[in-house]
Amino acid sequence: AFWSRSFFYLLFLPVSVSGLEHIKPGTSYVFVANHQSMSDVFLIYGWLPVIFKWLMKYELRRVPFVGSACQAAGHIFVKRGNSAAAVQSLKEAEQVLHGGVCTVIFPEGTRTADGTLGEFKKMFAILAVELSVPVVPVVIHGAFEALPRGRHWPLPKKITVEYLPPVIPTPSDSYEEVTERVRQSIQAKLLRNA
């Protein structure tokens, strides 16, 4: 995590983190974060104190070098399209998500263009419901102001990362219900921080 934190220290971007008390050691979680900036990946690597694998769209598996490197690192590839295809590919995830190993996803699929929260894809909810894994919403705030899309050098802004209480899905929850519950918790916190 040192190399990730160094990115922010060297660019004079102070980072504050809260909510770590919601993360119990030895428990596997799905961490779901809003995507404000290209710096978000560094934030996760630097300030998420668990062993984790990224939840990635299956198409990235075909990207030269990137796909093979991610596969070797044990990251989880998920087929999109219909729920049945997603559930089938998530069987791989069942082999990974145990003993405190977690996964992380940006469910918007891409960085925000204007600072607002986009719609969430439900891949993470399928995983959480099918494997009975709690979801931790992660609120990243200030990264868009520091490094919006199209900007190559960051502005000296404070960035916060907040881990919210886990959302625990039940077998009776629909994927859409879990997706919206997590999105609303992140949206509410972003509005309060605005």
C-alpha positions in Angstrom: 0.0 0.0 0.0 3.0 2.3 0.4 3.4 2.9 -3.3 -0.3 3.9 -3.6 -0.1 6.3 -0.6 3.1 7.8 -2.0 1.1 8.9 -5.1 -1.1 11.2 -2.9 1.7 12.4 -0.6 3.9 13.4 -3.5 1.1 15.3 -5.2 0.0 17.1 -2.0 -3.4 15.3 -1.9 -4.4 14.7 1.7 -6.5 11.6 2.3 -8.7 11.0 5.3 -10.4 7.6 5.9 -13.3 6.7 8.2 -15.6 3.8 8.8 -12.9 1.1 9.1 -14.6 -0.1 12.3 -17.3 -1.6 10.0 -14.8 -4.1 8.5 -14.4 -7.2 10.7 -11.0 -9.1 10.2 -11.5 -12.5 8.6 -14.8 -11.6 7.0 -15.1 -11.6 3.2 -16.9 -8.6 1.7 -17.9 -7.1 -1.6 -16.7 -3.5 -1.5 -18.7 -1.2 -3.8 -17.2 2.2 -4.5 -18.3 5.2 -6.6 -15.9 6.1 -9.3 -14.8 9.8 -9.3 -11.3 9.8 -10.8 -8.5 7.8 -12.2 -6.9 8.1 -8.8 -9.6 5.9 -7.2 -7.7 2.7 -7.9 -4.8 4.1 -5.9 -7.1 5.1 -3.1 -8.4 1.5 -2.8 -4.9 0.0 -2.9 -3.6 2.5 -0.4 -6.4 2.6 2.2 -8.3 -0.7 2.1 -6.7 -2.9 4.7 -7.8 -6.3 3.5 -6.7 -8.8 0.9 -8.9 -8.3 -2.2 -9.4 -9.1 -5.8 -11.0 -6.8 -8.4 -14.4 -7.7 -9.9 -13.9 -7.1 -13.6 -15.9 -7.3 -16.8 -15.1 -10.5 -18.7 -14.0 -8.5 -21.8 -10.8 -7.4 -20.0 -9.6 -10.9 -20.0 -8.9 -10.6 -23.7 -6.8 -7.4 -23.4 -3.1 -8.4 -24.2 -0.9 -8.5 -21.1 -3.6 -6.9 -18.9 -5.9 -9.9 -19.1 -3.2 -12.4 -18.4 -1.7 -10.4 -15.6 -5.2 -9.9 -13.9 -5.9 -13.6 -14.3 -2.6 -14.6 -12.8 -3.3 -12.2 -9.8 -6.6 -14.0 -9.2 -9.0 -11.2 -10.1 -12.6 -12.2 -10.8 -14.0 -11.8 -14.3 -17.7 -11.6 -14.7 -19.8 -12.1 -17.8 -22.4 -9.4 -18.3 -25.6 -9.6 -20.2 -28.1 -11.7 -18.4 -28.3 -12.9 -14.8 -27.8 -16.6 -15.7 -24.5 -15.9 -17.5 -23.4 -13.8 -14.5 -24.3 -16.4 -12.0 -22.4 -19.0 -14.0 -19.2 -17.0 -14.2 -19.5 -16.1 -10.5 -18.8 -19.7 -9.5 -15.2 -18.8 -9.9 -15.7 -16.1 -7.2 -16.9 -18.7 -4.8 -13.5 -20.2 -4.8 -11.9 -16.9 -3.9 -14.3 -15.2 -1.5 -13.6 -17.0 1.8 -11.3 -16.6 4.8 -11.4 -12.8 4.7 -10.5 -12.4 1.0 -12.7 -9.7 -0.5 -13.5 -8.2 -3.8 -13.9 -4.6 -5.0 -15.9 -3.1 -7.9 -16.8 0.3 -9.3 -20.4 -0.5 -10.4 -20.8 2.6 -12.5 -18.4 0.9 -15.0 -16.5 4.1 -15.7 -15.5 7.4 -14.1 -18.1 10.1 -13.7 -17.9 12.8 -16.3 -19.6 15.6 -14.2 -19.2 14.5 -10.6 -22.6 13.0 -10.2 -23.3 9.4 -9.3 -24.1 7.2 -12.3 -26.4 4.2 -12.5 -25.1 1.0 -10.9 -24.7 -2.3 -12.8 -25.9 -5.2 -10.7 -22.9 -7.6 -11.0 -22.0 -7.0 -7.4 -25.5 -7.7 -6.2 -25.7 -11.0 -8.0 -22.5 -12.0 -6.3 -23.6 -10.8 -2.9 -27.0 -12.5 -3.0 -25.8 -15.8 -4.6 -22.9 -16.2 -2.3 -24.4 -14.6 0.8 -21.5 -12.0 1.1 -22.1 -8.7 2.8 -21.7 -5.5 0.7 -19.7 -2.5 2.1 -20.6 0.7 0.3 -17.5 2.9 -0.1 -17.9 6.7 -0.6 -15.1 8.5 -2.4 -15.4 12.2 -2.2 -13.2 15.0 -3.5 -11.3 12.9 -6.1 -13.4 14.4 -8.9 -12.5 17.9 -7.8 -8.9 17.0 -7.5 -8.6 15.1 -10.8 -11.7 15.3 -13.1 -11.8 13.4 -16.3 -9.6 15.1 -18.9 -7.3 16.7 -16.4 -3.7 15.4 -16.4 -2.4 17.0 -13.2 -4.3 17.1 -9.9 -5.4 20.1 -8.0 -4.5 20.1 -4.2 -7.9 19.0 -2.8 -8.7 17.0 0.2 -10.0 13.5 -0.6 -12.1 11.3 1.8 -12.8 7.6 1.7 -15.6 6.4 3.9 -16.6 2.8 4.6 -20.3 2.6 5.4 -22.0 -0.2 7.5 -22.4 -3.4 5.5 -25.6 -4.1 3.5 -26.4 -7.8 4.2 -28.5 -9.3 1.5 -31.0 -12.1 2.1 -32.0 -14.9 -0.3 -35.4 -13.2 -0.8 -33.8 -9.9 -2.0 -33.8 -9.2 -5.7 -30.6 -8.2 -7.4 -32.2 -4.9 -8.2 -33.2 -4.2 -4.6 -29.6 -4.8 -3.3 -28.2 -2.7 -6.1 -30.5 0.2 -5.4 -30.0 0.0 -1.6 -26.2 0.3 -2.0 -26.5 3.0 -4.5 -28.8 5.1 -2.4 -26.5 4.8 0.7 -23.6 6.1 -1.3 -25.7 8.8 -2.9 -27.1 10.0 0.4 -23.6 10.4 1.9 -22.3 12.2 -1.2 -25.2 14.7 -0.9 -24.4 15.3 2.8 -20.7 15.9 2.0 -21.5 18.3 -0.9 
